[in-house]
Amino acid sequence: MKKVLLSTIAGMALLLGAEKSAFAGDGLGIGVTVAGTRISASGTETEGTATAAGETNSTSVNNSLFLGSIFAEYTHGWLTVGVEHIPGDASVSDLTHTRNDTETSVTSTTTETTTARTQTAAAKVDGHNTAYLEVGNAAYFKAGYVEMTVQTDESLGTGSTYGDVDLNGVLIGLGYKGDFGGGGFYKIEGTYTDYDSLSITSGTARTGVTNNNKVTADLDVSQLKLGLGYRF
């Protein structure tokens, strides 16, 4: 599969690189973008027990929003290299998710104990940076390496807590760019970013339990982006 993907990318690079240039913007450029963004995430929490993994709870969430970014890039002929930063943070879901759990246990006596717990959780991404390569003149193929931090925000009746985690990802996309005015340029592109799988373990186990809870999740982002910049 990797060989097929690499061959496809190489073929697109040759095709786009051979295109007659409609974009005469060699040099250093800076600009801003606004992107219609779709964040999709799915995850599973596995609760620890005194002896092994216990109950699992899974869910999928989505969030649609607009994000802005700033970028700097250098273009020479059909090749562009650049970096992009998204300031601020964005919620993974458009809601804070709450679940009410009721646990019934029997001790060494015949006494039955019932415990109700409220679990509230949310997550957001921050510190999103991309290093990218574009191959092509007016039309171009884009590939990039992405880094960001996932910040968890939870209030769990079990007493579990989760820390933040850094994630990497790979971006691919297609776009079109052109010139306007004296040094101005625009870019229109669609991209898809696939992030590494997330796996975090709670820092605090539930009372009376030796194994901490574990959360695993997958995160993907699709964007339709408009950029405006100035080239020196």
N, C-alpha and C positions, 0 to 999 in steps of 0.2 A: 504493500500500500504506500509506504514511504517513497519507493522508487517511482511509482506512478505519479505521486504528488510532485516530487522534485522534477520529473520530466515535463509535467504540465506547466509548472512555474517557469522552467527554462524555455519552453516553447513560447509561452506568452511574452516572456522578456524579449526574446529575439524578434517576435512579431511586432511588439509595441516599439521596440528600439529602432526598427526599420521604417517606422511610419514617418512620413514627411512632416516636419515640425510646423505646427500652427501656434506654438508657444515659444516666443523668443526671449524667455526670461532667465537667462543665465545670471548667476550671482547669488548673493545672500538675500534672503527674504524673511520677513517677520509678519505675523498676522494673527487674527482671531477667528474662531469658528463658533457656530451654534449647531447643535446636533439633536435631532429627534432620536431618543434613545429608548431601547426596550431591554430591561434587565430581567433575566429568567434564572431562577435558582430552585434547586430541589435538594432536600437534605433529610437525614435520618439521625435521630438521637437514640442511643442505646443506653438504657439505665443499668448501672452496676448493681449486683446483688452480693450477698456475703460469699458466694462461691463462684459465680460466673456471670456472663452477660444476661440481663433480664429483659424486661419489656422494651420494645422498640416502637417509636412513633415517627412517622414520615409525613412530609408535606412538600408542596411545590408552591412557589410564590412568584409573582411578576410585578414589575413596576414600569410605567411609561412616563417619561419626563423629558425636558429639554436641558441639555448641558452645554456650557460654554467652555472654551479652552483657548490657550495661547500657544503659538508654535514659532519655531525658528528653523530654517532649512537652507541648504545650499544646493543649487542646481547647476549642472554643467552638461550641456547637450541633453541626452535622453535620460540622465541619471540624477536623482534627487535624494539627498540624505537629510534627515531632520529629527527634531525632538519636539514633543508636545506635552503640555501639562494641563490637567484639569484642576483648577483651584476649588477649594471647598470640599464638600462631601455629598454623597447621594445615598438615599435609602434603598436597600435591596428590595423591600416590599413597600407597597403603598399603605400598609396597615401594620399596627403592632398586634402580634398574635398572642391570644390568651387561651389557656386550656385549664380546666378544672379536673383534678384527679382525686379519686377516692381510693384509699388503700385499706384493705382489711387483712389483719394478721392475727395469728394465734400464737401465744407465747408457750412456754413449757407447761403452763397451767391451762385450764380450759377457758380462760378469759379471752374473749375476742376484742381486739382493739381496732377501731376505725379512725383513720386519719385523712382529712381533706386538705388538699394542697392546691394553690393557684399558681400556675406557671405562665409568666409573661416574658416574651422574647422578641427582639428585633435586631437588625444588623444594618450597617452602612459601610460604604467604601470610601476611602480617603487616600490622599497622596498618590494619585493616579498619574503615572508617567509612561510615555511611549517613545521608543527610539525606532525610526522607520526608514524604509527604503522604497522609493518609487521608481519604476522603470517604464519609460514611455515619454512621448512628447505631449500632444494635447490629451489623448487618452492614455491612461497609465494603470499599471498593476501595482498594488501596494502590499508590503509585508512589514510586520513590526514585532518588536518584543516589548511586553507590557509588565510593569510592576505596580502594585498597589497594596494597601493595607485594609483588611476587613476588621471592623470594630464591632464587637458584640455588645448588646445592651439588654441585660436580662434581669428579671426579678423572679427567682424560682423558689417555690415553697419547699423544695427538697434541700435547699441550702447550697446547691451547686452554683459555681461561678465559672465563667469562661474568659480567657484573655483574648487579646487581639492577635491576628496572624497575618503575615505577609504572603501574598500570592503573586505568582508570575503567570503570564499568558502569551499566546501567539495571536497576532492580528493579521487578517488577510482582507483585501478589498479591491474594488475597481473605482476609477474616478475619471473626471475630465477637468482640464484647467485651461484658462485663457487669459489674455492680457486686456487691460483697459487703461485709458489715460496715459500719463507719463510715469510708468513704473508700477502701476497697480496691477493686481492679478486676482483671479477668483478660482476657487476649486469646489467641485461638487463630487461627492463620493459616497459610496455605500461600503460599510465594513462589518466584519463579524469577528468577535474576539472570543477565543476559547481559553478559559483559565484552568490552571492546575486544580485537581481535586483538593478540597479543604478537609483537614482532619485535626480536630482539637479535643483535648480531654479536660474535663472540669478540674479546677484547682481544689475543690472541696467536695468530698463525697457526702451522700445523704447520711443522716444520723443513723448509726448502727450498721452501716454498710462499709465494707473494706474497699470495694472497687469503685473508682470514679466513673461518672457518666462520660460517654464519648459521642461527639457529633461529627458526621461526615456530610459533605455537601459538594455540589457541582454548580458552577456559575458561568453563564454565557451572556454576552452583550451584543446586540445588533444596533447599528447607527446609520442614519441618513444625515449627511453633514454638508453644510455650506460654509466655506471659508473665504475671507477677504484679507488680502495682504499687500505689502509694498516691498518691491525688490530694489536693492541698492546697486 
